[in-house]
Amino acid sequence: MTQLHATVESALDPHTDALAGEWLSLQQVTERLGIKPGRTKQLLAERRLLAIRRDGRPMVPAAFIKDGQVIKGLSGTLTLLSDAGFDDVETLRWLFTADDTLPGTPVQALSENRGTEVRRRAQALAF
């Protein structure tokens, strides 16, 4: 099973779905990033982006893309959470759940270039 298939097979609960807000199809991701479809699939396979199956299609939270690029620090954070044993839905839930110590959500902090704080918290989860 390729990483793309493993990534998009997780079941998404309604609460986590709502946390993420706006969702993008892979075609929309490709357009927003200005890349070819094969490159989008490569980003997913390399775990630089996370897609979850919604209504039978792999979808990516729109918050993962800002100004035509994947938000800085997302890839490293995805790796840390995976290493801590988080599945894709748990990862998504963690990224979009408010953390008063940040403040805001981890994905907001990443988009505001506060990735060090986010990664520090993600690393602590592994212990």
PyRosetta script that sets phi, psi and omega in degrees:
from pyrosetta import init, pose_from_sequence

init()
pose = pose_from_sequence("MTQLHATVESALDPHTDALAGEWLSLQQVTERLGIKPGRTKQLLAERRLLAIRRDGRPMVPAAFIKDGQVIKGLSGTLTLLSDAGFDDVETLRWLFTADDTLPGTPVQALSENRGTEVRRRAQALAF")
pose.set_psi(1, 129.2)
pose.set_omega(1, 179.2)
pose.set_phi(2, -76.7)
pose.set_psi(2, 163.1)
pose.set_omega(2, 180.0)
pose.set_phi(3, -59.8)
pose.set_psi(3, -38.1)
pose.set_omega(3, 179.5)
pose.set_phi(4, -58.7)
pose.set_psi(4, -46.9)
pose.set_omega(4, -179.3)
pose.set_phi(5, -65.4)
pose.set_psi(5, -40.4)
pose.set_omega(5, 179.3)
pose.set_phi(6, -64.6)
pose.set_psi(6, -37.2)
pose.set_omega(6, -177.0)
pose.set_phi(7, -67.7)
pose.set_psi(7, -39.5)
pose.set_omega(7, -171.8)
pose.set_phi(8, -94.3)
pose.set_psi(8, 6.1)
pose.set_omega(8, -178.1)
pose.set_phi(9, -90.7)
pose.set_psi(9, -11.5)
pose.set_omega(9, -177.8)
pose.set_phi(10, -66.2)
pose.set_psi(10, 142.7)
pose.set_omega(10, 178.0)
pose.set_phi(11, -82.6)
pose.set_psi(11, 134.8)
pose.set_omega(11, -177.0)
pose.set_phi(12, -104.4)
pose.set_psi(12, 122.8)
pose.set_omega(12, 178.1)
pose.set_phi(13, -82.3)
pose.set_psi(13, 155.0)
pose.set_omega(13, -176.5)
pose.set_phi(14, -58.0)
pose.set_psi(14, -36.6)
pose.set_omega(14, -179.1)
pose.set_phi(15, -63.0)
pose.set_psi(15, -48.2)
pose.set_omega(15, -179.6)
pose.set_phi(16, -66.9)
pose.set_psi(16, -38.7)
pose.set_omega(16, 176.8)
pose.set_phi(17, -55.8)
pose.set_psi(17, -46.1)
pose.set_omega(17, -178.8)
pose.set_phi(18, -68.4)
pose.set_psi(18, -35.7)
pose.set_omega(18, 179.2)
pose.set_phi(19, -57.6)
pose.set_psi(19, -41.5)
pose.set_omega(19, -174.8)
pose.set_phi(20, -70.5)
pose.set_psi(20, -23.5)
pose.set_omega(20, 178.6)
pose.set_phi(21, 75.6)
pose.set_psi(21, -123.6)
pose.set_omega(21, -176.4)
pose.set_phi(22, -73.2)
pose.set_psi(22, 139.0)
pose.set_omega(22, 179.6)
pose.set_phi(23, -119.2)
pose.set_psi(23, 150.2)
pose.set_omega(23, 179.2)
pose.set_phi(24, -122.1)
pose.set_psi(24, 139.8)
pose.set_omega(24, 171.4)
pose.set_phi(25, -71.8)
pose.set_psi(25, 166.6)
pose.set_omega(25, 178.0)
pose.set_phi(26, -62.9)
pose.set_psi(26, -33.4)
pose.set_omega(26, 176.7)
pose.set_phi(27, -64.3)
pose.set_psi(27, -42.4)
pose.set_omega(27, 178.1)
pose.set_phi(28, -65.2)
pose.set_psi(28, -38.5)
pose.set_omega(28, 176.2)
pose.set_phi(29, -60.2)
pose.set_psi(29, -46.7)
pose.set_omega(29, 179.5)
pose.set_phi(30, -57.1)
pose.set_psi(30, -44.9)
pose.set_omega(30, -179.6)
pose.set_phi(31, -66.7)
pose.set_psi(31, -44.5)
pose.set_omega(31, -178.5)
pose.set_phi(32, -66.1)
pose.set_psi(32, -32.4)
pose.set_omega(32, 178.7)
pose.set_phi(33, -86.4)
pose.set_psi(33, -14.6)
pose.set_omega(33, -179.5)
pose.set_phi(34, 67.6)
pose.set_psi(34, 39.3)
pose.set_omega(34, -177.8)
pose.set_phi(35, -125.0)
pose.set_psi(35, 176.0)
pose.set_omega(35, 178.4)
pose.set_phi(36, -84.7)
pose.set_psi(36, 153.7)
pose.set_omega(36, -179.7)
pose.set_phi(37, -54.4)
pose.set_psi(37, -37.4)
pose.set_omega(37, 178.8)
pose.set_phi(38, -62.4)
pose.set_psi(38, -34.9)
pose.set_omega(38, 179.1)
pose.set_phi(39, -69.3)
pose.set_psi(39, -36.4)
pose.set_omega(39, 177.2)
pose.set_phi(40, -61.5)
pose.set_psi(40, -45.1)
pose.set_omega(40, 178.7)
pose.set_phi(41, -63.8)
pose.set_psi(41, -35.2)
pose.set_omega(41, 177.5)
pose.set_phi(42, -66.0)
pose.set_psi(42, -41.3)
pose.set_omega(42, 177.6)
pose.set_phi(43, -59.5)
pose.set_psi(43, -39.0)
pose.set_omega(43, 177.6)
pose.set_phi(44, -68.6)
pose.set_psi(44, -44.5)
pose.set_omega(44, -179.3)
pose.set_phi(45, -64.0)
pose.set_psi(45, -34.5)
pose.set_omega(45, 179.5)
pose.set_phi(46, -83.9)
pose.set_psi(46, -0.8)
pose.set_omega(46, 179.4)
pose.set_phi(47, 64.4)
pose.set_psi(47, 34.3)
pose.set_omega(47, 173.6)
pose.set_phi(48, -89.0)
pose.set_psi(48, -17.4)
pose.set_omega(48, 175.4)
pose.set_phi(49, -135.8)
pose.set_psi(49, 158.1)
pose.set_omega(49, 177.7)
pose.set_phi(50, -122.1)
pose.set_psi(50, 128.0)
pose.set_omega(50, 175.5)
pose.set_phi(51, -117.9)
pose.set_psi(51, 143.5)
pose.set_omega(51, 177.6)
pose.set_phi(52, -126.2)
pose.set_psi(52, 141.4)
pose.set_omega(52, 179.5)
pose.set_phi(53, -75.1)
pose.set_psi(53, 122.8)
pose.set_omega(53, 176.0)
pose.set_phi(54, -127.5)
pose.set_psi(54, 128.8)
pose.set_omega(54, -179.3)
pose.set_phi(55, 50.2)
pose.set_psi(55, 37.8)
pose.set_omega(55, 176.2)
pose.set_phi(56, 83.2)
pose.set_psi(56, -1.8)
pose.set_omega(56, -178.2)
pose.set_phi(57, -122.7)
pose.set_psi(57, 143.1)
pose.set_omega(57, 174.7)
pose.set_phi(58, -69.3)
pose.set_psi(58, 131.6)
pose.set_omega(58, -178.2)
pose.set_phi(59, -132.1)
pose.set_psi(59, 152.5)
pose.set_omega(59, -178.4)
pose.set_phi(60, -121.7)
pose.set_psi(60, 134.2)
pose.set_omega(60, 175.0)
pose.set_phi(61, -59.6)
pose.set_psi(61, 132.6)
pose.set_omega(61, -179.5)
pose.set_phi(62, -60.7)
pose.set_psi(62, -27.9)
pose.set_omega(62, -178.7)
pose.set_phi(63, -64.2)
pose.set_psi(63, -15.7)
pose.set_omega(63, 179.6)
pose.set_phi(64, -76.7)
pose.set_psi(64, -9.7)
pose.set_omega(64, -178.3)
pose.set_phi(65, -122.9)
pose.set_psi(65, 128.7)
pose.set_omega(65, -179.9)
pose.set_phi(66, -140.2)
pose.set_psi(66, 130.7)
pose.set_omega(66, 178.2)
pose.set_phi(67, 54.1)
pose.set_psi(67, 40.4)
pose.set_omega(67, 176.1)
pose.set_phi(68, 75.3)
pose.set_psi(68, 15.4)
pose.set_omega(68, 180.0)
pose.set_phi(69, -139.9)
pose.set_psi(69, 156.0)
pose.set_omega(69, 171.4)
pose.set_phi(70, -67.6)
pose.set_psi(70, 136.2)
pose.set_omega(70, -177.0)
pose.set_phi(71, -60.2)
pose.set_psi(71, 139.4)
pose.set_omega(71, -177.4)
pose.set_phi(72, -61.5)
pose.set_psi(72, 134.3)
pose.set_omega(72, 176.4)
pose.set_phi(73, 91.5)
pose.set_psi(73, -8.7)
pose.set_omega(73, -178.5)
pose.set_phi(74, -63.4)
pose.set_psi(74, -47.2)
pose.set_omega(74, -176.6)
pose.set_phi(75, -57.6)
pose.set_psi(75, -48.8)
pose.set_omega(75, -180.0)
pose.set_phi(76, -63.2)
pose.set_psi(76, -37.7)
pose.set_omega(76, 178.7)
pose.set_phi(77, -67.6)
pose.set_psi(77, -41.4)
pose.set_omega(77, 177.1)
pose.set_phi(78, -59.7)
pose.set_psi(78, -41.0)
pose.set_omega(78, 179.4)
pose.set_phi(79, -64.9)
pose.set_psi(79, -45.7)
pose.set_omega(79, 179.9)
pose.set_phi(80, -60.9)
pose.set_psi(80, -43.2)
pose.set_omega(80, -178.9)
pose.set_phi(81, -67.9)
pose.set_psi(81, -38.1)
pose.set_omega(81, 176.3)
pose.set_phi(82, -63.3)
pose.set_psi(82, -43.2)
pose.set_omega(82, 178.4)
pose.set_phi(83, -63.7)
pose.set_psi(83, -28.5)
pose.set_omega(83, 178.3)
pose.set_phi(84, -80.2)
pose.set_psi(84, -2.1)
pose.set_omega(84, 176.9)
pose.set_phi(85, 95.6)
pose.set_psi(85, 8.2)
pose.set_omega(85, 179.4)
pose.set_phi(86, -74.9)
pose.set_psi(86, 136.0)
pose.set_omega(86, 171.1)
pose.set_phi(87, -83.7)
pose.set_psi(87, 179.5)
pose.set_omega(87, -174.2)
pose.set_phi(88, -63.6)
pose.set_psi(88, -40.5)
pose.set_omega(88, 180.0)
pose.set_phi(89, -68.6)
pose.set_psi(89, -42.3)
pose.set_omega(89, 176.8)
pose.set_phi(90, -61.8)
pose.set_psi(90, -39.1)
pose.set_omega(90, 177.3)
pose.set_phi(91, -61.4)
pose.set_psi(91, -48.2)
pose.set_omega(91, 179.4)
pose.set_phi(92, -60.0)
pose.set_psi(92, -45.7)
pose.set_omega(92, -179.8)
pose.set_phi(93, -59.8)
pose.set_psi(93, -44.2)
pose.set_omega(93, -179.6)
pose.set_phi(94, -63.4)
pose.set_psi(94, -43.7)
pose.set_omega(94, -178.3)
pose.set_phi(95, -64.1)
pose.set_psi(95, -29.9)
pose.set_omega(95, -175.0)
pose.set_phi(96, -107.5)
pose.set_psi(96, 10.1)
pose.set_omega(96, 177.7)
pose.set_phi(97, -98.8)
pose.set_psi(97, 130.4)
pose.set_omega(97, -178.7)
pose.set_phi(98, -58.6)
pose.set_psi(98, 140.2)
pose.set_omega(98, 178.1)
pose.set_phi(99, -129.2)
pose.set_psi(99, 109.9)
pose.set_omega(99, -176.4)
pose.set_phi(100, -60.4)
pose.set_psi(100, -23.4)
pose.set_omega(100, -179.4)
pose.set_phi(101, -78.4)
pose.set_psi(101, -11.8)
pose.set_omega(101, -179.2)
pose.set_phi(102, -81.1)
pose.set_psi(102, -49.7)
pose.set_omega(102, -16.3)
pose.set_phi(103, -76.4)
pose.set_psi(103, 170.6)
pose.set_omega(103, -178.4)
pose.set_phi(104, 95.1)
pose.set_psi(104, -163.8)
pose.set_omega(104, 178.6)
pose.set_phi(105, -94.8)
pose.set_psi(105, 157.5)
pose.set_omega(105, 176.4)
pose.set_phi(106, -57.3)
pose.set_psi(106, -38.3)
pose.set_omega(106, -179.7)
pose.set_phi(107, -67.1)
pose.set_psi(107, -34.8)
pose.set_omega(107, 175.0)
pose.set_phi(108, -64.2)
pose.set_psi(108, -43.3)
pose.set_omega(108, 179.8)
pose.set_phi(109, -62.1)
pose.set_psi(109, -41.8)
pose.set_omega(109, 177.5)
pose.set_phi(110, -61.2)
pose.set_psi(110, -43.4)
pose.set_omega(110, -178.0)
pose.set_phi(111, -69.0)
pose.set_psi(111, -19.4)
pose.set_omega(111, 177.6)
pose.set_phi(112, -98.4)
pose.set_psi(112, 16.6)
pose.set_omega(112, 177.2)
pose.set_phi(113, 62.4)
pose.set_psi(113, 37.6)
pose.set_omega(113, 175.5)
pose.set_phi(114, -113.5)
pose.set_psi(114, 43.3)
pose.set_omega(114, -175.1)
pose.set_phi(115, -65.8)
pose.set_psi(115, -31.0)
pose.set_omega(115, -179.5)
pose.set_phi(116, -59.5)
pose.set_psi(116, -44.0)
pose.set_omega(116, 179.0)
pose.set_phi(117, -62.1)
pose.set_psi(117, -41.5)
pose.set_omega(117, -178.9)
pose.set_phi(118, -66.3)
pose.set_psi(118, -47.8)
pose.set_omega(118, -178.4)
pose.set_phi(119, -64.2)
pose.set_psi(119, -34.9)
pose.set_omega(119, 177.7)
pose.set_phi(120, -60.7)
pose.set_psi(120, -42.8)
pose.set_omega(120, 178.9)
pose.set_phi(121, -69.0)
pose.set_psi(121, -39.5)
pose.set_omega(121, 179.5)
pose.set_phi(122, -65.7)
pose.set_psi(122, -39.6)
pose.set_omega(122, 178.9)
pose.set_phi(123, -63.2)
pose.set_psi(123, -38.1)
pose.set_omega(123, -179.5)
pose.set_phi(124, -63.8)
pose.set_psi(124, -25.4)
pose.set_omega(124, -179.8)
pose.set_phi(125, -68.3)
pose.set_psi(125, -23.7)
pose.set_omega(125, -177.7)
pose.set_phi(126, -76.7)
pose.set_psi(126, -11.7)
pose.set_omega(126, -176.4)
pose.set_phi(127, -110.9)
pose.dump_pdb("model.pdb")
